[in-house]
Amino acid sequence: MATAARTQTIVVAQPNRRAAPARRSSGGGRRRRAGRRNGASPARARERQNTQTIALGGISALVFGLIQRKVKLPGIPGVPNSLTYGAGAAAVAVVAKSDKLLKMATGPLFAGLHNIGQRGLGMDNVAGEWDESAGEFDSAGGEEEEVTAGEFDNL
């Protein structure tokens, strides 16, 4: 009896050199180290975002204030220009989905809200102009005496 010879083909795959070998850790399970490669934890990333928001908002409010001193910007009567332009920039930032532009819009926006908190809304506030009488001299007593905050009246 003649038996037929069987041929068998064995396929050998090359090892994947890109895959890293499995790490063996001492300890129960796998621990995930969040952000260790780029040196930032989630708390550190939030802190950096807050710092960037404050810096960009403050610088943009300063630049807007300097521009407003030199150039007469159109505005809505009774509403501070910083609020008007800050809200407009925030709206554009939301539509454009720009995080940095939104952070920059917060400076003038919050400066305008602060201005409303101090002076209120009204027609006596001309858009973009400051009250020129604040901190000047009080001429009610016949003498001109400098008015300063925190002094008591001599009764």
FENBEL-V733582 format. One record per pair of residues at least 24 apart in sequence whose C-alpha atoms are under 10 Angstrom apart, sorted by the first residue. I is the first residue (numbers start at 0). J is the second residue. D is the distance in whole Angstrom. If there is no record, write none. Layout:
BEGIN
i->I j->J d->D
i->I j->J d->D
END
This chain:
BEGIN
i->48 j->102 d->10
i->49 j->102 d->10
i->51 j->99 d->9
i->51 j->102 d->8
i->51 j->103 d->10
i->52 j->98 d->9
i->52 j->99 d->8
i->52 j->101 d->9
i->52 j->102 d->5
i->52 j->103 d->7
i->52 j->104 d->10
i->52 j->105 d->8
i->52 j->106 d->9
i->53 j->102 d->8
i->53 j->103 d->9
i->53 j->105 d->9
i->53 j->106 d->8
i->54 j->102 d->9
i->54 j->103 d->9
i->54 j->106 d->9
i->55 j->99 d->8
i->55 j->100 d->9
i->55 j->101 d->9
i->55 j->102 d->6
i->55 j->103 d->5
i->55 j->104 d->9
i->55 j->105 d->8
i->55 j->106 d->8
i->56 j->99 d->10
i->56 j->100 d->9
i->56 j->101 d->9
i->56 j->102 d->6
i->56 j->103 d->5
i->56 j->104 d->7
i->56 j->105 d->5
i->56 j->106 d->4
i->56 j->107 d->7
i->56 j->108 d->9
i->56 j->109 d->9
i->56 j->110 d->10
i->57 j->102 d->10
i->57 j->103 d->8
i->57 j->104 d->10
i->57 j->105 d->8
i->57 j->106 d->5
i->57 j->107 d->8
i->57 j->109 d->10
i->57 j->110 d->9
i->58 j->103 d->8
i->58 j->106 d->8
i->58 j->107 d->10
i->59 j->85 d->10
i->59 j->100 d->10
i->59 j->102 d->9
i->59 j->103 d->6
i->59 j->104 d->7
i->59 j->105 d->8
i->59 j->106 d->6
i->59 j->107 d->7
i->60 j->85 d->9
i->60 j->103 d->8
i->60 j->104 d->8
i->60 j->105 d->8
i->60 j->106 d->5
i->60 j->107 d->5
i->60 j->108 d->8
i->60 j->109 d->9
i->60 j->110 d->7
i->60 j->111 d->10
i->61 j->106 d->8
i->61 j->107 d->8
i->61 j->110 d->10
i->62 j->106 d->10
i->62 j->107 d->9
i->63 j->106 d->9
i->63 j->107 d->7
i->64 j->107 d->8
i->64 j->110 d->10
i->64 j->127 d->10
i->67 j->127 d->7
i->67 j->128 d->9
i->68 j->127 d->9
i->68 j->128 d->9
i->70 j->127 d->10
i->71 j->126 d->10
i->71 j->127 d->8
i->71 j->128 d->9
i->72 j->126 d->8
i->72 j->127 d->7
i->72 j->128 d->10
i->73 j->126 d->8
i->73 j->127 d->8
i->74 j->125 d->9
i->74 j->126 d->6
i->74 j->127 d->7
i->75 j->125 d->8
i->75 j->126 d->6
i->75 j->127 d->9
i->76 j->120 d->10
i->76 j->121 d->8
i->76 j->122 d->7
i->76 j->123 d->9
i->76 j->124 d->7
i->76 j->125 d->6
i->76 j->126 d->5
i->76 j->127 d->9
i->77 j->115 d->10
i->77 j->119 d->9
i->77 j->120 d->6
i->77 j->121 d->5
i->77 j->122 d->5
i->77 j->123 d->7
i->77 j->124 d->5
i->77 j->125 d->6
i->77 j->126 d->6
i->77 j->127 d->9
i->78 j->111 d->8
i->78 j->112 d->10
i->78 j->114 d->9
i->78 j->115 d->8
i->78 j->119 d->9
i->78 j->120 d->6
i->78 j->121 d->8
i->78 j->122 d->8
i->78 j->124 d->7
i->78 j->125 d->7
i->78 j->126 d->6
i->78 j->127 d->8
i->79 j->107 d->10
i->79 j->108 d->10
i->79 j->110 d->9
i->79 j->111 d->6
i->79 j->112 d->9
i->79 j->113 d->10
i->79 j->114 d->7
i->79 j->115 d->7
i->79 j->118 d->10
i->79 j->119 d->10
i->79 j->120 d->8
i->79 j->124 d->8
i->79 j->125 d->8
i->79 j->126 d->5
i->79 j->127 d->6
i->79 j->128 d->8
i->79 j->129 d->9
i->80 j->107 d->9
i->80 j->108 d->9
i->80 j->110 d->10
i->80 j->111 d->7
i->80 j->114 d->10
i->80 j->125 d->9
i->80 j->126 d->6
i->80 j->127 d->5
i->80 j->128 d->9
i->81 j->106 d->9
i->81 j->107 d->5
i->81 j->108 d->6
i->81 j->109 d->8
i->81 j->110 d->6
i->81 j->111 d->5
i->81 j->112 d->8
i->81 j->113 d->10
i->81 j->114 d->9
i->81 j->126 d->9
i->81 j->127 d->8
i->82 j->106 d->10
i->82 j->107 d->6
i->82 j->108 d->5
i->82 j->109 d->7
i->82 j->110 d->7
i->82 j->111 d->4
i->82 j->112 d->6
i->82 j->113 d->9
i->82 j->114 d->9
i->82 j->115 d->9
i->82 j->126 d->10
i->82 j->127 d->10
i->83 j->107 d->9
i->83 j->108 d->8
i->83 j->111 d->8
i->83 j->112 d->10
i->83 j->126 d->9
i->83 j->127 d->10
i->84 j->108 d->7
i->84 j->111 d->9
i->85 j->109 d->8
i->85 j->110 d->9
i->85 j->111 d->8
i->85 j->112 d->10
i->86 j->111 d->9
END
